[in-house]
């Protein structure tokens, strides 16, 4: 079930909110949480019922490992912890990477040995990372091992189980007593959540899908593009990805808020960043925090000294792994390495206290790196990506507009999408983030009108065209 569907907007979410609020009036102490758990299981199973067994199996296995790790002595406790980490990584690799790894072994390639093509469970990258962080928090005694009921609710919570944000257990579990209290979220909180949900919905079904028209056209016409068109279509895809995933995150945060649960923010106007370091502080924030805390820092501390060279190695390794996390392809690895190289250069520049780069120049360079890296993120093969990059530096046809002219042919909907692209670009580079707008929200008539207008506009688009699935569903 997708957030940008009539089933979710008009049926599932309102029904869950109603049932949870009714459950708060029952004498059963944890009835609201039970409603949410059952709703989350239904939500996950709606798309692929067979994959529910993998989610539940992962939940039970990690809960058992955390309980097993709890009372034991330090030596065995560490071995149990490492076993849990290896088990989660193996589970992820089995479904997502085993064919990628074996396809790069020359013997297997030359002998045409076929391995089973396992379809990985929806959201496996997200709920596996969440449980790795849970085991780390239990091992470091930041939180006690939770009950199976709490752990299952935390991992399977429908706003983030499929596509993030990636939650930390210590930020979610402590909210369950308030969730089960008899008091529902206030009217102001509900109004703020509706406002945020409407912004996320309009981001996805209007802005992201408008940019996808340009991105899809460009990547389907890569062989005869001018350099300018190559950069334009790459930037279009970067903006599509931003509005798509940040829109999902807005709707996830809003959905949880309507139930009385606060989940972490995931974006903070990243297209206003003036350096690549700042970009990763604003982009996919929960993944960036995981990369920093659980990849970069352990790699760096494994060295005796935290030198600039060692920090550079840790950055490149962490970003290559982060790239591979997105999918089993060399294109994703190179995507991560491009960002890694840019981060290393940025770190070196700051460490050596070189002359400050003007904000405008820093912004242009940052956006160029983001657009360039996203060519590899979007490309189906490495060969395709290399060919596309060649067109981006095609100085024999630097400013041709044949593809842009063909794309922007006559038609009402083309004009609507063009307006949406212009508005989206302006909002991305100059507007306030959704999180900031929601945080400063006050229930006024103007904000109520904006919420209604955003929602109706998005529903009209949903009704008049086929909405694309969220990009991060593929990961």
Secondary structure, DSSP 8 states (H G I E B T S, - for coil): --TTSHIIIIIIHHHHHHHHHHHTTSSSTTHHHHHHHHHHHHHHHHH-GGGHHHHHHHHHHHHHHHHHHHSS-HHHHHHHHHHHHHHHHHHHHHHHTHHHHHHT-HHHHHTT---------TTHHHHHHHHHHHHHHHHTTSS----HHHHHHHHH-TTTTTT-----HHHHGGGHHHHTSS----HHHHHHHHHHHHHHHHIIIIIIHHHHHHHHHHHHSGGG--HHHHHHHHHHHHHHHHHHHHHHHHHHHHHHHHTT-------S-GGG-SSHHHHHHHSSHHHHHHHIIIIIHHHHHTSSS--HHHHHHHHHHHHHHHHHHH-SSHHHHHHHHHHHHHHHHHHHHHHTT-----HHHHHHHHHHHHHHHHHHHH-SSHHHHHHHHHHHT-GGGSS--HHHHHHT-S-HHHHHHHHHHHHHHHHHHHS--HHHHHHT----HHHHHHHHHHHHHHHHHHHHS-----GGGG-
